Amino acid sequence: MRPENKRMQEFLKANGINAIPRYINKGSLKRSWRLYGKRNGGSEYQPWTVELAEKLTALGFRGLRGPLGKYDGNGGVFSVFVYGHYEFLG
């Protein structure tokens, strides 16, 4: 795992969010993070909830179109693209 992704994962874990981060530095999603979570380390994704959206927003993340909300999850699962926390890049 790249160092910036590891730092982001540690930050999220310290704030009670079990997620796998990936920073995207090229393409149409440049300067965004992909955050996704799997249930208990298995192959099934965690569900996307309003509580999770609120928690990520409170941590300073924003969605591609503004604040995170009920419909930002990918088909109801925790797989989102967000902006913020570029301090983990350096």
C-alpha positions in Angstrom: 0.0 0.0 0.0 1.3 3.4 -0.9 2.4 5.6 2.0 -0.3 8.3 1.6 -3.0 5.6 1.5 -1.6 4.0 4.6 -1.6 7.3 6.4 -5.2 7.9 5.4 -6.2 4.4 6.5 -4.7 5.0 9.9 -6.5 8.4 10.2 -9.8 6.8 9.3 -9.3 3.9 11.7 -8.4 6.3 14.5 -11.8 8.0 13.9 -13.8 4.7 13.9 -14.0 4.1 10.1 -12.8 0.8 8.7 -12.0 1.7 5.1 -9.6 1.0 2.3 -8.4 4.3 0.8 -6.8 5.0 -2.6 -5.6 8.4 -3.7 -6.2 9.2 -7.4 -3.7 11.6 -8.9 -4.6 11.3 -12.6 -7.7 11.4 -14.9 -11.1 12.8 -14.4 -11.1 12.1 -10.6 -7.8 13.7 -10.1 -7.1 14.9 -6.5 -9.8 12.6 -5.0 -9.8 9.7 -2.7 -11.7 6.5 -3.2 -12.8 5.1 0.1 -14.5 1.7 0.4 -15.2 -0.7 3.1 -15.6 -4.5 3.2 -17.4 -6.3 6.0 -15.1 -8.0 8.4 -12.3 -8.2 5.8 -14.5 -10.4 3.5 -15.6 -9.9 0.0 -19.0 -8.3 0.9 -19.1 -4.5 1.0 -20.3 -2.5 4.0 -23.6 -0.7 3.4 -23.6 3.1 2.9 -25.5 4.8 5.6 -26.5 8.4 6.5 -24.5 8.0 9.7 -21.3 7.1 7.7 -21.9 10.1 5.4 -22.3 12.4 8.4 -19.1 11.0 10.1 -17.0 11.5 6.9 -18.4 15.0 6.5 -17.6 15.8 10.1 -14.0 14.7 9.5 -13.7 17.3 6.7 -14.5 15.3 3.6 -16.8 16.4 0.8 -18.3 14.5 -2.1 -17.7 15.3 -5.8 -20.8 17.4 -5.8 -20.8 18.9 -2.3 -21.6 17.5 1.1 -21.9 13.7 1.4 -25.4 12.4 1.7 -27.8 9.5 1.6 -27.3 8.8 -2.1 -23.5 9.1 -2.5 -22.8 5.4 -1.8 -22.3 3.3 -4.9 -25.6 1.4 -5.2 -26.0 1.5 -1.4 -22.6 0.2 -0.5 -19.6 2.1 1.1 -17.7 3.0 -2.0 -17.3 6.8 -2.5 -15.0 9.3 -4.1 -14.3 12.3 -1.8 -12.1 15.4 -1.6 -10.1 16.6 1.3 -7.2 15.8 3.7 -4.3 16.4 1.2 -2.0 16.6 4.2 -1.5 12.9 4.0 0.1 13.2 0.5 3.4 14.7 1.7 
